[in-house]
């Protein structure tokens, strides 16, 4: 089997898999992408060639992009071996690749109590942050409020509120999901130029 045939089969599986995951019949998806149910059935089963002008409306109807629908699978890049980065009492392991899908970054962070979290350390940036505590207790400073987040608990909050995440009574390990602004603010604070 050629690589092109493998990719063709993978695209067909993705179309059918996404359709079934949404609980849609062939008729439902066909109506959403302006194809006949028989054409869509032949595309899914391999009895019809897939044309680019058919893939675009199919991808749109399934809530995905053409790029995601046709991207090839390379098993060589499945495992991520994160490198440790340590700055000012915070050790970070990046768990997602650069240019991750949907513009989010996933990282594991180990924060020690030595990291200062005073009012001057509180940051603000557009978006929302989300984290869960793996071990220890996190001290989330949201403006004037201090919230203790225990192992197994998660926190999600608007990052337009001045905030900082610290350790409470010993080191804390968290798993954090950040958008682009959150990544720049939390993982690359030295990139920011202080305001005059």
N, C-alpha and C positions, 0 to 999 in steps of 0.2 A: 504494500500500500504506500502511496506517495504521501509526502507531507501535505500537499494540496488537498488530497482526498481526506486525510485525517482532519484537517481544519474544516473542511466542508461538513464532515460528519459531526464535528464538535459544535459548529454553528447550528446545525439542525437540532442537536440535543439541547442546546441552550434555549432555542426558541420554544421547543416543546416543554422543557423543564420550567421556564419562566411562566409560560401559559398555565401549566398545571398548578404551579405554586400560587398563582392568583385565583385558582379555582374556576378558570374560564374554559368554556367549550371552544371548539374550533369556530363555531358560528360567532361567538362573542368576539374573539380576537380578529377574525376575518372582517367583521363589521367595523372594528376600531381602526383597522389599517387599510380598509377599502379594497380588500381582496375577496375572491369567492372562497367559501369554505373548502371546496374541492382543490383549489390552487394551493391554499395553505396546507391542506392535508398532504398533498404531493410534495410540497417543500419539506415538511417535517419528516416524511418517510423516505425521501431521497429519490422519488420518482419524477422530480422536476428539478431542473437547474435553478440555482438561486441567483437572481439578478440583483444588482446593486440598487436599482430603483424599487425593488421590493423590500430589501433589507432596511432601508431608511424608515419607511412608515411602520414596519414591524417593530424595529427597535424603539421608535417613539411610542408606539402603542403599549409596549411592554415596560415602559418607564426606564429604559436604559439608553446607552449611546451606541452608535454604530461601532466606535472603537472598542467598547467593552464586549459587544456581541461577536466581533471578528478577531479579537486578540488571540494570539497563539498561546499555547501552554508550554512553558519551559520549566520542567521539574527541577532544573539545576538551581533555580532561585527561590525555592520554597522555604528553606530554612534560613532564618536571620540569626546571625551570630553577633549580638550587640557588643559594642565596645564600651568600656566604662569611662565616664567623663566626670571628674570631680572638681567642683568649684564651690568655695565658701560654705562648707558643711553640707553640701548636697551632691550625692553621687547619682548620676543619671545613666540609664541604659536605654537607648533608642530601640523600640520594638517594631517600628514600621520603617519602611524604606523612604528615601527621599522621594518627593513627589508622589506621596501615597494617594490612593483613590479618595475622592471626595474631599481632598485638601485637609485631612486630619492627620495628626501625629499621635502615636501611642508611645508612651515611655513609662518605664519603671523608675521610681525615684526613692532614694534612701536619704532621709533628712535627719540630721543629728540636732540635739538640743543646742549645740554650740552656734547654730545659725541664728543670728539676731532677727527678731520679728517685732520691730517697733513701728510706731505710726509712720515714721519716715520711710519704712521699707514697703508700705502698702502700694500696690500698683493698680493701674486702671488701663483697660484696653477694650476694644469692641468685642462683642461675642459672649459666649458662655463657656465655662470650664466645667469639667466633670472628672471626679476621681473616686476611687474606692480604696479603702485601707486594707492592705494585705497583712501587716503586723504592726504592733505598737498602736499609739493613739496620735492622730493628727490634730493640730490646733489650727482651725480655720479662722482667720481674722477677717471679718466682713465689716468694714467701717468701724463702728464702736463695739460691735458684737464679737464675742469669742465663742466659737462652737467647737466642742470636742467631738471628733468623728472616730468611732471605735472600729476594730477589725471586723470586716464583713459588711460594714455600712458604706454608703456612697454619699457623695455630696455633688449637687449641681447648682450653679448660681450664675447670676449676671455678672460679667466682669467689668461692667461700668461702675460697680460698687468697689471702692478701694479695698483690696484684698491681698492676703498672703497666706501661705500654707507653711506651718512649722511643726516641730515635734513637741510632744507633751510628755514629760517624765520618761525620757529615753528615746532612742531612735525610732523612727516610723518609716515603713515602706508602703508606698502607694503606687497604684497603677493609674495613670492620668491620660485623658484624651483631650487634645488641644486642637483648635483650629489654627490657621496661619498666624493670626495676631497673638493668640495664646502661646504658641510655640516661640515666637520672637520675644515675647515678654518674659516667659518663664524659663526657657531653655537657652536663650542667647541674650541675657540681659546686658552683656558687655557690648553688644552691637548698638545699643541705644546711646545716643548722645545726650548727656544731661542738659536740661533746659537752663538757660542763663537767666 
